[in-house]
Amino acid sequence: MKSTLRRATIAAFAAGLASCTTAAEPPPFLVVIPDPSCTLEVNGRTVSMNELRFLAQVERKSRKTARIVSGSELPYRCIGGVIYTLQSEGFELVDFLGKGLKRR
């Protein structure tokens, strides 16, 4: 009797855990702007704005978020077009990690 109860409890607990698990969100689509020259890098490769648009269309199928990363202060003109492109391609969230933006 105790064994049957123990198995039923374990089965119910396992079923509860299984119903709570969700697929992990994939990491954000990364766009790197390494310096103030406003060059764009995706997966270590320099890309144009048109190439970024195409890559964003492909990546949006499996991701909801995009991240712009910079190692130096940038003029806003460097990231403004990137933000617009990523949002227009359907990313729900576009965030920015970097040292900041230069104001002129």
Stockholm file with secondary structure:
# STOCKHOLM 1.0

chainA/1-104         MKSTLRRATIAAFAAGLASCTTAAEPPPFLVVIPDPSCTLEVNGRTVSMNELRFLAQVERKSRKTARIVSGSELPYRCIGGVIYTLQSEGFELVDFLGKGLKRR
#=GR chainA/1-104 SS CHHHHHHHHHHHHHHHHHHHCCCCCCCCEEEEECSTTCCEEETTEEECHHHHHHHHHHHHTTCSEEEEEESSCEEHHHHHHHHHHHHHTTCSEEEEESSCEECC
#=GC SS_cons         CHHHHHHHHHHHHHHHHHHHCCCCCCCCEEEEECSTTCCEEETTEEECHHHHHHHHHHHHTTCSEEEEEESSCEEHHHHHHHHHHHHHTTCSEEEEESSCEECC
//
